[in-house]
Amino acid sequence: MTRRTAEENRRNILEVATRLYYQQGIRAVGMDAVVKECGVGNATVYRQFPTKDALATAYVRGGADAWFERMEQAAAEYVDPRQKLSAVFEVLAEDTAGAGYRGCPMLNTNTEFPEGDHPAHRVAVDHKQRVRDWLRTLAEQAGAEDPGLLAEELLIVLNGAYATAAVLDGRTYGNRALGLARRLIDEACPQR
């Protein structure tokens, strides 16, 4: 049997926790379930993540980083800044149409940990602020008359779609969000 390195154990634990937390919710999954699913001992898990809060925070941070990586890659496929903004909602429409879609991990985390001092809550809030700021930068590049307003409106559409698609038909609401975002972008950003 091959022994894993500390980094391999960390990745394994985080992958398992990510799957379980996303499917069931952070509060619903105990550390014992993570240990069992990982197939390692308690000491291995607690060496990497001394508390459930540390593991939950790593899960949220990983989700936030992965979201940005995917969205920036999608936006990079276009030259036109207006299309870069739309690309965010194209990815959203794909994500919400998936059978395993269970909502935005950041919004879910905020619901589970509404306490402002919880580290996972802070990561989720920081992520949403970073998304807003990135949308504003893209809106500026697209020539929006009021980039801050467009960014805030698109953030509302983004979060509204993520939340609604988790409860109702994800494919329908993801596509509706894409259409709405495109109309907002067209209205706010004059053609060049």
C-alpha positions in Angstrom: 0.0 0.0 0.0 1.4 3.4 -1.0 1.5 6.1 1.6 0.2 9.5 0.6 2.2 12.6 1.1 0.7 15.3 3.4 -0.3 17.3 0.4 -2.0 14.3 -1.2 -3.9 13.7 2.0 -4.9 17.4 2.2 -6.2 17.3 -1.4 -8.1 14.1 -0.7 -9.7 15.4 2.4 -10.7 18.6 0.8 -12.1 16.9 -2.3 -14.2 14.6 -0.1 -15.4 17.5 2.1 -16.2 19.6 -1.0 -18.4 16.9 -2.4 -20.2 16.2 0.9 -20.6 19.8 2.0 -22.0 20.8 -1.4 -24.4 17.8 -1.6 -25.6 17.9 2.1 -24.5 21.3 3.6 -21.6 22.1 5.9 -23.6 21.8 9.1 -25.1 18.5 8.2 -21.8 16.8 7.6 -19.8 15.9 10.7 -16.0 15.4 10.7 -16.6 11.7 11.4 -18.4 11.4 8.0 -15.4 13.1 6.3 -12.9 10.8 8.0 -14.9 7.7 7.1 -15.3 8.8 3.4 -11.6 9.7 3.1 -10.6 6.3 4.3 -7.9 7.8 6.6 -7.6 8.1 10.3 -8.8 10.9 12.5 -5.2 12.1 13.1 -4.6 12.5 9.4 -7.7 14.7 8.9 -7.1 16.7 12.0 -3.4 17.2 11.2 -4.5 18.9 7.9 -7.6 20.6 9.3 -7.5 21.1 13.1 -11.2 22.0 13.2 -14.4 21.7 11.2 -14.3 25.5 10.8 -10.9 25.2 9.2 -12.1 22.6 6.8 -15.3 24.5 6.0 -13.3 27.6 5.3 -10.9 25.8 3.0 -13.9 24.4 1.2 -15.4 27.8 0.7 -12.0 29.4 -0.3 -11.5 26.5 -2.8 -14.9 27.0 -4.3 -14.4 30.8 -4.6 -11.0 30.3 -6.3 -12.4 27.7 -8.7 -15.3 29.9 -9.6 -13.0 32.8 -10.6 -10.7 30.5 -12.5 -13.6 29.1 -14.6 -15.1 32.5 -15.2 -11.9 34.2 -16.1 -11.1 31.4 -18.6 -14.6 31.8 -20.1 -14.2 35.6 -20.4 -10.7 35.2 -21.9 -12.2 33.4 -24.9 -13.6 36.7 -26.1 -12.0 40.0 -27.2 -15.2 42.1 -26.9 -15.7 43.2 -23.3 -19.4 42.9 -23.7 -19.1 39.3 -24.6 -16.7 38.8 -21.6 -19.6 39.9 -19.3 -22.0 37.6 -21.1 -19.6 34.7 -20.8 -20.1 34.7 -17.0 -23.8 34.1 -17.5 -23.2 31.4 -20.2 -21.2 29.5 -17.6 -23.9 30.1 -15.0 -26.5 28.7 -17.5 -24.4 25.6 -18.0 -23.8 25.1 -14.2 -27.5 25.5 -13.2 -28.7 23.1 -15.8 -26.6 20.2 -14.3 -28.4 17.4 -12.5 -26.2 17.8 -9.4 -26.7 21.6 -9.1 -27.5 22.5 -5.5 -27.0 26.3 -5.5 -24.1 28.7 -5.1 -21.7 27.4 -2.4 -21.1 31.0 -1.3 -24.8 31.8 -0.8 -25.3 28.4 0.8 -22.4 29.1 3.2 -23.8 32.5 4.0 -27.1 30.9 4.9 -25.5 28.3 7.1 -23.2 30.7 8.8 -24.9 34.1 9.0 -22.5 35.1 11.8 -20.3 37.8 10.4 -17.3 36.6 12.4 -17.3 33.0 11.1 -14.2 32.5 8.8 -16.3 30.7 6.1 -18.8 33.5 6.2 -16.1 36.1 5.7 -14.6 34.1 2.7 -18.1 34.0 1.1 -18.7 37.7 1.6 -15.2 38.6 0.3 -15.9 36.4 -2.8 -19.2 38.2 -3.6 -17.4 41.6 -3.2 -14.6 40.4 -5.5 -17.2 39.2 -8.1 -18.9 42.6 -8.0 -15.6 44.4 -8.4 -14.6 42.2 -11.3 -17.9 42.7 -13.0 -17.4 46.5 -12.5 -14.0 46.2 -14.2 -15.5 44.3 -17.1 -18.3 46.9 -17.3 -15.8 49.7 -17.5 -13.9 47.9 -20.3 -17.2 47.5 -22.1 -17.9 51.2 -22.0 -20.8 51.1 -19.6 -22.2 54.5 -18.8 -22.4 53.6 -15.1 -20.1 50.6 -14.6 -20.9 50.4 -10.8 -24.6 50.2 -11.4 -24.3 47.6 -14.2 -22.0 45.5 -11.9 -24.5 45.6 -9.1 -27.4 44.7 -11.4 -25.5 41.8 -12.9 -24.6 40.6 -9.4 -28.3 40.6 -8.5 -29.1 38.6 -11.6 -26.2 36.2 -10.9 -27.1 35.6 -7.3 -30.8 35.5 -8.0 -30.3 32.9 -10.7 -28.1 30.8 -8.5 -30.6 30.8 -5.7 -33.7 30.3 -7.9 -32.2 27.6 -10.0 -31.4 25.6 -6.9 -35.1 25.5 -6.0 -36.9 25.5 -9.4 -35.9 24.4 -12.8 -32.1 25.2 -13.1 -32.0 25.0 -16.9 -34.9 27.5 -17.3 -33.7 30.0 -14.8 -30.1 29.8 -15.9 -31.1 30.6 -19.4 -33.4 33.4 -18.3 -30.6 34.9 -16.3 -28.4 34.8 -19.4 -31.1 36.6 -21.4 -31.6 39.2 -18.7 -27.9 39.8 -18.4 -27.5 40.3 -22.1 -30.3 42.8 -22.1 -28.8 44.7 -19.2 -25.4 44.7 -20.9 -26.8 45.9 -24.3 -28.7 48.7 -22.5 -25.8 49.9 -20.4 -23.0 49.5 -22.9 -23.4 51.2 -26.3 -22.1 49.4 -29.3 -18.6 50.6 -30.4 
